[in-house]
Each structure stands twice: as C-alpha cells, then as structure tokens.
Amino acid sequence: MDVVSSVTPDDLSRSTPCAGWNLADLLAHMTAQHRGFTAAARGQGADLAVWQPVTVAAAVASDPAATYAAAAAAVLEAFAHDGVLDANFALPDFGPGATFPGSMAIGFHFIDYVVHTWDVARTVGRPVDLPDDVIAAALPLAFAVPDGDFRTGFFDQAIQATESGADFDRILTHLGRSPEWTPR
C-alpha cells in the first residue's frame, strides 16, 4: 500500500499518531530507516550517519513522495539479494555494535513499516486495508516487542485493547496506538 505517494509538502505539518512528530518528522524517520536498512543489508549499517533523519529532512520537505519512494525501492532491492536473510546486519539504533541476523533485522523493519503505514494513512485521512497475510505476518512480530520503559524511541507503551479484537487493532494497541486516532 503506497500511502506516501499522495503526500505533498503542504501535508508535512500535520500531526501524526507518533507523539511529538508531525508528518515531516515521520517521513524523515521512515526514509532514514529505509536507507539505514539498505546500508545494513549491504554490510554498511554501522555508519550511524545513514540512519539519521536529519540527513533526509530537506529532501523529504522538498518532495516527500519521491524521496520516500526512492528509499523504499532501494531497501526492497537490498532485501531481495541472495543470502540477505543470513547476513549480519549492524543496527546502531539498538546500541553501539549491535548486530542481528538478516531475517530478524528485516522483521524489525517490517513491523516498523506496517505500523508507520497506518500512521501516515491516518494522518492524511486515507484508509488502511492491509492484506490478511501481511497482518498475520506482523502479529507475532508486534507481540515480540516487549512493553514498558524499554520502548522509549521505538514504540509507545501498549494501551488498552479495543473491543473489536481485530488482529490489526491488536497490533496497533500493543505498539501504543489507538485505532480510533484522528488528526487534530
């Protein structure tokens, strides 16, 4: 689902479900994460500079859709290489020298992307209709994220689940989002 393709520079000041972030901040984070995971898949993830949203903020402000699309295409291409699931990914967001097997690192990126897709869609008033297989794949990854103070900088702490009990709503609430969130 390509919700970012319709985002314009005029949308960037909108508030998002991510506390303290407007849409420009969120897209800079998402774009930098794509770039960081691309570098990690290529064995260059230890370079902290590629993970910094500030490195892409001006490009996102100028052309959010194209900047994001280029980063998304690059990460998909990097993840498609043979052996990437067994490669060692340097992920400095988890601490100095932190490394993870590619299969685990890609899972981290996947759950971040699924939730942030919802964040962007809600921010710009678009529906989110993820395929059932995507939700099924995301559910165990979401619930593998421990709750509590550890989440500072990753996801907000879990909130009370909604009455619906739908799997996607369970993912959202476990990762600190209210499925009823609407822009201010």
Sequence and secondary structure as in RCSB ss.txt:
>XXXX:A:sequence
MDVVSSVTPDDLSRSTPCAGWNLADLLAHMTAQHRGFTAAARGQGADLAVWQPVTVAAAVASDPAATYAAAAAAV
LEAFAHDGVLDANFALPDFGPGATFPGSMAIGFHFIDYVVHTWDVARTVGRPVDLPDDVIAAALPLAFAVPDGDF
RTGFFDQAIQATESGADFDRILTHLGRSPEWTPR
>XXXX:A:secstr
   GGG  GGGTTSB SSTT BHHHHHHHHHHHHHHHHHHHTT TT GGGG GGGTHHHHHH HHHHHHHHHHHH
HHHHTSTTTTTSEEE GGGSTT EEEHHHHHHHHHHHHHHHHHHHHHHHT      HHHHHHHHHHHHTS  SGG
GTTT        SS  HHHHHHHHTT  TT    
